[in-house]
């Protein structure tokens, strides 16, 4: 996971990276990821939720939804708000 994070940072050059979901409960992973990112990308902001929020993917799903919402047009937002019960999901959604 750390090597994938490094490749992603090199490819996309983000300002912030966040670990979340059940995997973020792993203390050793948190420690190694934080140290590695700090060493290789000192300007990168690293975020991790409090361990009590690391029991499932709720934080990751909320973050993904927020990014998607920000990219939606007013028409798309209105459609989503008015038709959320029939809103189709896409398992191949790409956040770019």
N, C-alpha and C positions, 0 to 999 in steps of 0.2 A: 504494500500500500504506500509506503514511503517513496519507493522508486517511481510509482505512478504519479504521486503528488509532485515530485521533482520534475518529471517529464511534462506534466500539465503546466507547471509554473514557467518552465522554459518555453513552451509552445504558446501560451496565452498571455504571459506577463501580467498577471493580476496584481492589484494593489493589496488585496486581502485574501487569505485562505482560511477556511473554517472546517474543522472536523466536527461531525455530528452523527447522531444515530447511535445504535447499540455499540458499534465498534469504538466510539469515543469514550466508552466506559473503561477501556483498557488503559490502565495507568502507564504501563511500559510503552505502549504505542504513542500515547500523548507525549511522554517525555522524549522519546527518540525523534518523533516528528518535529516537535518544537525545537529541539537542539539542532537537528539537521537543517531545517528551514532557516533558522537564525544564522547558522554558519554559512550556508550557501547563498542566502538571499536576505542580507541584513535589513534592507529597506522594506521587506514584505511584512505586512501586519498579519499575525497569526491569532486566530480566535478559537476558543473551545468553550462549550457550555459547561456549567456546573455539572458535576457528575450525577446529580439527582435528575437531570434532564437528559441523561444519556441512556435511557433504558429502551428506547425504540427510535424510530425514524421521524417522529413528530417534528422535531426542529428542522431536519433536512427538508421534509415535505413543505413546511411553512416557508422556508427560505426559497425553495424552488418556485412555490406558488407566488411569492412576492416578486421574484424576478420576472416571472411570466406576466403577472398583472401589470408591472411597470411597462412592459413592451406592447401591451394590448392597446388597440385604438378605443376611442370612446364607444363606438358602435359595438365592439367586441365585449367591452366591460358591461354595457347595458344588457347585451344578450345574456351574458353569464349571470348577471344579477337577477334578471327576470326569468331565466330558464334553467336555473341550476339543477333542477331535478332531472332534466333530460340532457345535461351537458355531457358530451362525448369525451372520453379520455383517450389519450394516445400513449401507449406504452413506449413508443419510440420518440417521445418528445425530446428535442435537443435544446438545451439552454445555451444559446450562442450570443 
